[in-house]
Amino acid sequence: MTRVTNAVAARKRSKKLLKRCKGFYGDRKNHLKLSKDALMSALAFSTKHRKLRKRDFRSLWVTRIGVAAKINGLSYSKLIHGLKKIGCGMNRKVLAELAIRDPGAFSAIAGSAKQGLTT
C-alpha cells in the first residue's frame, strides 16, 4: 500500500495563514508557529481597534478645532457653545477640515459663534 501524506492540504493551510500575516514584523511573518500566534492576537484586537480609531479621530478633530479657535480668540468650549446657540449643525470632522484647508471660512464661523455668545 502506498504512503499517504497530507502535504497538499497542509501546504495550502500554511500558505493561507502566511498570506494573512504579510506585513507583520520580524519572524511573525514567515514562521508558522509565530505567525499563527500573531494572527490570533491581531484578529482578537481588530474589533477593539476599530472602535478606538473612532475615538482617536474625534480627539484629533477636537485638538485641531481648539487650536484654530485659539487663533480666532475663542476657547474650544466657547466656540462649540456659540455654534450650538446659533443652531449651526456642523460636526467636528467638517470643522476640523475647515480649520486646516480654509482658515478664512473657519474665521467667519468663529465670528458668528462669537456673536451667538453675546446674544
Phi and psi in degrees as GROMACS dihedral restraints (atoms count N, CA, C in turn):
[ dihedral_restraints ]
;  ai    aj    ak    al  type     phi  dphi    fc
    3     4     5     6     1   -80.0    20    10
    4     5     6     7     1   153.5    20    10
    6     7     8     9     1   -81.6    20    10
    7     8     9    10     1   128.0    20    10
    9    10    11    12     1  -104.0    20    10
   10    11    12    13     1   126.6    20    10
   12    13    14    15     1  -116.3    20    10
   13    14    15    16     1   165.7    20    10
   15    16    17    18     1  -104.6    20    10
   16    17    18    19     1    29.0    20    10
   18    19    20    21     1   -60.1    20    10
   19    20    21    22     1   -46.3    20    10
   21    22    23    24     1   -64.4    20    10
   22    23    24    25     1   -47.5    20    10
   24    25    26    27     1   -66.6    20    10
   25    26    27    28     1   -40.5    20    10
   27    28    29    30     1   -65.2    20    10
   28    29    30    31     1   -42.0    20    10
   30    31    32    33     1   -64.5    20    10
   31    32    33    34     1   -40.0    20    10
   33    34    35    36     1   -62.4    20    10
   34    35    36    37     1   -42.8    20    10
   36    37    38    39     1   -62.8    20    10
   37    38    39    40     1   -43.6    20    10
   39    40    41    42     1   -64.1    20    10
   40    41    42    43     1   -44.6    20    10
   42    43    44    45     1   -63.0    20    10
   43    44    45    46     1   -39.5    20    10
   45    46    47    48     1   -63.4    20    10
   46    47    48    49     1   -42.6    20    10
   48    49    50    51     1   -64.7    20    10
   49    50    51    52     1   -46.9    20    10
   51    52    53    54     1   -67.1    20    10
   52    53    54    55     1   -31.0    20    10
   54    55    56    57     1   -64.8    20    10
   55    56    57    58     1   -37.2    20    10
   57    58    59    60     1   -74.0    20    10
   58    59    60    61     1   -17.9    20    10
   60    61    62    63     1   -96.2    20    10
   61    62    63    64     1     8.4    20    10
   63    64    65    66     1   -60.5    20    10
   64    65    66    67     1   132.5    20    10
   66    67    68    69     1    95.6    20    10
   67    68    69    70     1    -7.9    20    10
   69    70    71    72     1   -72.0    20    10
   70    71    72    73     1   161.0    20    10
   72    73    74    75     1   -88.1    20    10
   73    74    75    76     1   138.1    20    10
   75    76    77    78     1    66.4    20    10
   76    77    78    79     1  -140.8    20    10
   78    79    80    81     1   -72.7    20    10
   79    80    81    82     1    -7.9    20    10
   81    82    83    84     1   -70.4    20    10
   82    83    84    85     1    -8.9    20    10
   84    85    86    87     1  -101.3    20    10
   85    86    87    88     1   -14.6    20    10
   87    88    89    90     1  -136.6    20    10
   88    89    90    91     1     6.6    20    10
   90    91    92    93     1  -113.9    20    10
   91    92    93    94     1   128.3    20    10
   93    94    95    96     1   -57.1    20    10
   94    95    96    97     1   -49.7    20    10
   96    97    98    99     1   -61.5    20    10
   97    98    99   100     1   -47.6    20    10
   99   100   101   102     1   -68.9    20    10
  100   101   102   103     1   -36.5    20    10
  102   103   104   105     1   -64.3    20    10
  103   104   105   106     1   -41.2    20    10
  105   106   107   108     1   -62.4    20    10
  106   107   108   109     1   -46.4    20    10
  108   109   110   111     1   -62.5    20    10
  109   110   111   112     1   -43.9    20    10
  111   112   113   114     1   -63.6    20    10
  112   113   114   115     1   -40.7    20    10
  114   115   116   117     1   -67.5    20    10
  115   116   117   118     1   -42.0    20    10
  117   118   119   120     1   -60.7    20    10
  118   119   120   121     1   -42.1    20    10
  120   121   122   123     1   -65.1    20    10
  121   122   123   124     1   -44.2    20    10
  123   124   125   126     1   -63.2    20    10
  124   125   126   127     1   -41.8    20    10
  126   127   128   129     1   -68.7    20    10
  127   128   129   130     1   -33.9    20    10
  129   130   131   132     1   -66.7    20    10
  130   131   132   133     1   -36.9    20    10
  132   133   134   135     1   -91.9    20    10
  133   134   135   136     1    -7.4    20    10
  135   136   137   138     1   -62.9    20    10
  136   137   138   139     1   -40.4    20    10
  138   139   140   141     1   -64.8    20    10
  139   140   141   142     1   -46.0    20    10
  141   142   143   144     1   -60.0    20    10
  142   143   144   145     1   -42.8    20    10
  144   145   146   147     1   -73.8    20    10
  145   146   147   148     1   -26.4    20    10
  147   148   149   150     1   -64.9    20    10
  148   149   150   151     1   -38.7    20    10
  150   151   152   153     1   -69.0    20    10
  151   152   153   154     1   -41.2    20    10
  153   154   155   156     1   -66.7    20    10
  154   155   156   157     1   -31.0    20    10
  156   157   158   159     1   -59.3    20    10
  157   158   159   160     1   -39.5    20    10
  159   160   161   162     1   -63.0    20    10
  160   161   162   163     1   -42.0    20    10
  162   163   164   165     1   -64.7    20    10
  163   164   165   166     1   -42.2    20    10
  165   166   167   168     1   -62.5    20    10
  166   167   168   169     1   -43.2    20    10
  168   169   170   171     1   -65.9    20    10
  169   170   171   172     1   -40.4    20    10
  171   172   173   174     1   -61.8    20    10
  172   173   174   175     1   -41.6    20    10
  174   175   176   177     1   -66.9    20    10
  175   176   177   178     1   -33.9    20    10
  177   178   179   180     1   -64.0    20    10
  178   179   180   181     1   -44.7    20    10
  180   181   182   183     1   -62.3    20    10
  181   182   183   184     1   -42.5    20    10
  183   184   185   186     1   -62.6    20    10
  184   185   186   187     1   -41.0    20    10
  186   187   188   189     1   -62.9    20    10
  187   188   189   190     1   -46.2    20    10
  189   190   191   192     1   -63.0    20    10
  190   191   192   193     1   -43.0    20    10
  192   193   194   195     1   -65.6    20    10
  193   194   195   196     1   -39.7    20    10
  195   196   197   198     1   -61.6    20    10
  196   197   198   199     1   -42.5    20    10
  198   199   200   201     1   -65.5    20    10
  199   200   201   202     1   -45.0    20    10
  201   202   203   204     1   -65.4    20    10
  202   203   204   205     1   -35.4    20    10
  204   205   206   207     1   -66.3    20    10
  205   206   207   208     1   -40.8    20    10
  207   208   209   210     1   -60.5    20    10
  208   209   210   211     1   -40.1    20    10
  210   211   212   213     1   -60.4    20    10
  211   212   213   214     1   -34.7    20    10
  213   214   215   216     1   -92.8    20    10
  214   215   216   217     1    12.4    20    10
  216   217   218   219     1    80.8    20    10
  217   218   219   220     1    24.5    20    10
  219   220   221   222     1  -130.4    20    10
  220   221   222   223     1   156.0    20    10
  222   223   224   225     1   -88.5    20    10
  223   224   225   226     1   165.7    20    10
  225   226   227   228     1   -60.0    20    10
  226   227   228   229     1   -47.2    20    10
  228   229   230   231     1   -65.3    20    10
  229   230   231   232     1   -38.3    20    10
  231   232   233   234     1   -65.7    20    10
  232   233   234   235     1   -39.8    20    10
  234   235   236   237     1   -60.9    20    10
  235   236   237   238     1   -49.6    20    10
  237   238   239   240     1   -64.3    20    10
  238   239   240   241     1   -40.3    20    10
  240   241   242   243     1   -63.9    20    10
  241   242   243   244     1   -43.0    20    10
  243   244   245   246     1   -63.6    20    10
  244   245   246   247     1   -39.6    20    10
  246   247   248   249     1   -66.5    20    10
  247   248   249   250     1   -38.0    20    10
  249   250   251   252     1   -65.3    20    10
  250   251   252   253     1   -39.5    20    10
  252   253   254   255     1   -63.8    20    10
  253   254   255   256     1   -39.3    20    10
  255   256   257   258     1   -84.6    20    10
  256   257   258   259     1    -4.5    20    10
  258   259   260   261     1    82.4    20    10
  259   260   261   262     1    27.8    20    10
  261   262   263   264     1   -78.6    20    10
  262   263   264   265     1   124.5    20    10
  264   265   266   267     1   -96.3    20    10
  265   266   267   268     1    21.2    20    10
  267   268   269   270     1   -75.1    20    10
  268   269   270   271     1   137.3    20    10
  270   271   272   273     1   -88.6    20    10
  271   272   273   274     1   173.6    20    10
  273   274   275   276     1   -67.6    20    10
  274   275   276   277     1   -31.4    20    10
  276   277   278   279     1   -63.0    20    10
  277   278   279   280     1   -46.8    20    10
  279   280   281   282     1   -67.0    20    10
  280   281   282   283     1   -42.1    20    10
  282   283   284   285     1   -61.3    20    10
  283   284   285   286     1   -41.2    20    10
  285   286   287   288     1   -65.4    20    10
  286   287   288   289     1   -40.4    20    10
  288   289   290   291     1   -63.5    20    10
  289   290   291   292     1   -42.0    20    10
  291   292   293   294     1   -63.5    20    10
  292   293   294   295     1   -40.1    20    10
  294   295   296   297     1   -60.8    20    10
  295   296   297   298     1   -34.4    20    10
  297   298   299   300     1   -88.1    20    10
  298   299   300   301     1   -48.6    20    10
  300   301   302   303     1   -84.9    20    10
  301   302   303   304     1   -32.0    20    10
  303   304   305   306     1  -139.3    20    10
  304   305   306   307     1    79.4    20    10
  306   307   308   309     1   -61.3    20    10
  307   308   309   310     1   -28.7    20    10
  309   310   311   312     1   -64.2    20    10
  310   311   312   313     1   -45.2    20    10
  312   313   314   315     1   -65.2    20    10
  313   314   315   316     1   -39.1    20    10
  315   316   317   318     1   -63.8    20    10
  316   317   318   319     1   -38.6    20    10
  318   319   320   321     1   -61.8    20    10
  319   320   321   322     1   -39.4    20    10
  321   322   323   324     1   -64.1    20    10
  322   323   324   325     1   -42.1    20    10
  324   325   326   327     1   -65.2    20    10
  325   326   327   328     1   -42.0    20    10
  327   328   329   330     1   -63.2    20    10
  328   329   330   331     1   -38.1    20    10
  330   331   332   333     1   -63.5    20    10
  331   332   333   334     1   -42.2    20    10
  333   334   335   336     1   -68.2    20    10
  334   335   336   337     1   -32.2    20    10
  336   337   338   339     1   -67.3    20    10
  337   338   339   340     1   -38.5    20    10
  339   340   341   342     1   -60.5    20    10
  340   341   342   343     1   -44.5    20    10
  342   343   344   345     1   -63.4    20    10
  343   344   345   346     1   -36.6    20    10
  345   346   347   348     1   -65.0    20    10
  346   347   348   349     1   -32.5    20    10
  348   349   350   351     1   -71.2    20    10
  349   350   351   352     1   -34.2    20    10
  351   352   353   354     1   -76.6    20    10
  352   353   354   355     1   -26.1    20    10
